[in-house]
Amino acid sequence: MPSVTSKRIKNISISRPILYGNTAIPFTSLDTKKPPNVPENHTHQWTVFVSDPTKNLNPLSNLIKKVQFKLHETIPNSLRTIESPPFQITETGWGEFEIIIKIFFIQDSNEKYLTLYHHLILHPYDNSNLNSLINNKSFINKSNPSEIVSVNYDEIIFNEPNESFFKILVNQPGSILHKNKSDYKYLYSEELENEEIFRLQNATKTVQDQILKIKEKIKSLESEKSNLLSN
C-alpha cells in the first residue's frame, strides 16, 4: 500500500491527551477468585491499558491503528497487539516488570509509532489520595478498595501534521479534561492540572529566591575577601 505523501503544514502543533498504566487486583480479594487454570504462585490479576482520559473510545480509535504491548518474556505470547479499542490486555502473575507500549497511528497520519514505558505495579506503594496524585504513583481505587491503580497522564503532540491528518484532527477534536477533581470516576481533571501548575510555579519561585540569596551571599563574601586583601 503506498505511503501517505500529503504536504505537511508548517508551524502547527496539535496535541491529544492519553492515559496509560495498569490496574491490579489481588486474588485475596473476596471479589476476585483465582480461576482454576491460573498457576498457584500467581497472586494478582492485572490489566495494562492505553485510554482516553474521559474513557471515551472514539478520540483514540480515530487516531490509533493499533497498540502493541511487550510483556515479560516468561509470559506466553509476550508480544500482544490490540487493533481496536479498548486498547488493553488482562493477565495474571506475581511479579512486577517493565512493559513496553508502542502506539501505531492510522495510515493517513504518516507518523512514526510512539514508544512508552510503564512499570507494572501490583502493590500500593503510595496510598495517597487523588488530590495529591502525580505521575507514576500507585494508589487504591476509592470506589473499589481492592483495586490498585498506577496511571500516567500524557499528551501526544503532532508537530506539523500532514494535510490529510490535520483534517482528521480538526474534525474530530480530542477529549476535554473533566473540570472537577472530586469526581473519582476521572483520574485527571482541569482542577488537578491547575493545582499542579500552581505547585510548579511555587517551586520555581522558591528556587529562584534561593539562587538570589546565594548570589547575594557570594557577593558579600567576595567583598569581605577584597577588604581583607587590601588591608
C-alpha positions in Angstrom: 0.0 0.0 0.0 1.5 3.4 -1.0 2.6 5.7 1.8 0.8 8.9 2.5 2.6 11.8 1.0 0.3 14.8 1.5 2.1 18.1 2.3 2.9 18.9 6.0 1.5 22.1 7.5 4.3 24.2 8.9 4.2 25.8 12.3 1.2 23.8 13.5 1.1 21.5 16.6 -1.9 19.6 17.8 -2.0 17.6 21.0 -4.2 14.8 22.2 -4.4 13.6 25.8 -4.0 9.9 26.8 -3.7 7.8 29.9 -1.6 4.7 30.1 -0.9 2.4 33.0 -2.3 -0.6 34.8 -4.8 -1.8 37.4 -4.3 -4.8 39.6 -6.5 -6.8 42.0 -5.0 -9.5 44.3 -6.6 -12.9 44.4 -7.0 -12.5 48.1 -9.8 -10.0 47.4 -13.3 -11.5 48.0 -14.4 -10.1 44.6 -11.6 -11.8 42.7 -11.3 -15.6 42.9 -8.4 -17.3 41.2 -9.6 -19.1 38.0 -8.8 -22.9 38.1 -6.3 -22.7 35.2 -4.1 -19.9 36.9 -0.7 -21.1 38.3 -0.7 -21.5 42.0 2.0 -18.8 42.5 0.1 -16.1 40.7 -1.1 -13.5 43.2 -2.8 -10.9 41.0 -5.0 -10.3 38.0 -3.8 -7.1 36.2 -4.8 -5.1 33.1 -2.4 -2.8 31.2 -4.1 -0.2 29.0 -3.9 2.9 26.8 -7.0 5.0 27.0 -8.7 8.4 26.6 -8.7 10.4 29.9 -12.5 10.5 29.8 -12.8 6.8 28.9 -14.3 7.8 25.6 -13.2 5.3 22.9 -13.8 7.5 19.8 -10.9 10.0 20.1 -8.3 7.2 20.2 -9.8 4.9 17.7 -9.9 7.8 15.2 -6.1 8.3 15.6 -4.7 4.9 16.6 -4.4 2.0 14.3 -3.1 -0.5 16.9 -1.3 -0.7 20.2 1.5 -3.2 20.9 2.3 -4.4 24.4 5.7 -6.1 25.1 5.4 -8.1 28.3 7.9 -10.1 30.3 9.5 -12.8 28.2 8.4 -15.5 30.6 4.7 -14.8 29.8 3.3 -16.8 26.9 2.8 -14.8 23.7 4.7 -11.9 25.3 4.2 -9.6 22.4 0.5 -8.7 22.1 -1.1 -6.4 19.5 -4.6 -4.8 20.0 -6.1 -3.4 16.9 -9.3 -1.9 18.2 -10.4 -0.2 21.5 -10.3 -0.8 24.3 -6.5 -1.0 23.9 -5.8 -3.2 26.8 -4.8 -6.7 27.9 -5.5 -8.6 31.0 -3.2 -11.2 32.6 -2.3 -12.9 35.9 1.0 -13.0 37.6 3.1 -12.5 40.8 5.9 -10.1 39.8 6.3 -6.5 38.6 8.2 -5.7 35.4 8.6 -3.0 32.7 6.1 -3.1 29.8 7.0 -1.5 26.5 4.0 0.1 24.8 4.1 1.0 21.1 1.3 3.2 19.7 0.9 2.9 15.9 -1.2 5.7 14.3 -3.6 5.5 11.4 -2.0 5.4 7.9 -3.3 8.9 6.9 -1.1 10.3 9.7 2.2 9.2 8.2 3.5 9.4 11.8 6.1 7.2 13.3 5.0 5.0 16.1 5.2 6.3 19.7 7.0 4.2 22.4 6.0 4.4 26.1 7.4 2.6 29.1 5.3 1.5 32.1 6.4 -0.4 35.1 3.7 -2.8 36.1 2.5 -2.1 39.7 0.8 -4.7 41.8 1.1 -3.1 45.2 0.0 0.3 46.6 3.5 1.7 47.4 1.9 5.2 47.8 -1.6 5.2 49.2 -2.1 9.0 48.7 -5.5 10.0 47.5 -6.3 11.5 44.2 -5.9 15.1 45.5 -2.2 14.5 45.6 -1.9 12.3 42.5 1.2 12.8 40.4 2.6 10.8 37.5 3.7 7.2 38.1 2.1 6.9 41.6 0.1 3.9 42.6 -3.0 4.3 44.8 -6.0 2.4 46.0 -9.2 3.0 44.0 -11.7 4.5 46.4 -14.7 3.1 44.6 -13.1 -0.4 44.7 -10.6 -0.6 47.6 -9.2 -4.0 46.4 -8.0 -2.5 43.2 -4.5 -1.0 42.8 -4.2 1.7 40.1 -0.9 3.0 38.5 -1.6 5.5 35.8 0.2 8.2 33.8 -1.3 11.2 32.0 0.5 12.4 28.9 -0.2 14.3 25.7 0.7 13.2 22.2 1.9 16.2 20.2 1.7 16.0 16.5 4.1 18.6 15.1 3.4 19.8 11.6 0.9 17.1 10.6 0.2 16.4 7.0 -2.9 17.9 5.4 -4.9 14.7 5.5 -4.2 14.0 9.1 -4.7 17.7 10.0 -8.3 17.5 8.7 -8.9 14.4 10.8 -7.5 16.1 14.0 -9.6 19.2 13.4 -12.8 17.4 12.5 -12.5 15.0 15.5 -11.3 17.1 18.4 -9.8 15.4 21.5 -11.4 14.9 24.8 -11.6 17.8 27.3 -10.4 17.1 30.8 -13.1 16.8 33.4 -13.3 20.1 35.4 -13.9 18.8 39.0 -11.3 16.7 40.8 -14.0 15.5 43.3 -15.5 13.1 40.8 -13.2 10.0 41.2 -14.6 8.5 38.0 -12.0 10.7 36.2 -8.3 10.2 37.2 -7.3 13.6 35.9 -9.1 16.9 35.7 -8.6 20.6 34.9 -8.6 21.4 38.6 -5.8 18.9 39.3 -3.9 20.3 36.3 -4.2 23.8 37.6 -3.1 22.7 41.1 0.0 21.1 39.6 0.8 24.2 37.6 0.5 26.3 40.9 2.8 23.9 42.7 5.4 24.1 39.9 5.2 27.9 39.9 5.7 28.0 43.7 8.6 25.6 43.4 10.2 27.7 40.6 9.8 30.8 42.8 11.4 29.1 45.8 14.4 28.0 43.7 14.8 31.5 42.2 14.7 33.1 45.7 17.3 30.6 46.9 19.5 31.4 43.9 19.2 35.1 44.6 20.2 34.6 48.3 23.2 32.5 47.3 24.3 35.2 44.8 24.0 37.9 47.5 26.0 35.8 50.0 28.7 35.2 47.4 28.8 38.9 46.6 29.1 39.6 50.3 31.9 37.1 50.8 33.8 38.4 47.8 33.5 41.9 49.3 34.9 40.7 52.6 37.7 38.9 50.8 38.6 42.0 48.9 38.7 44.1 52.1 40.9 41.6 53.8 43.4 41.5 50.9 43.5 45.3 50.8 44.5 45.6 54.5 
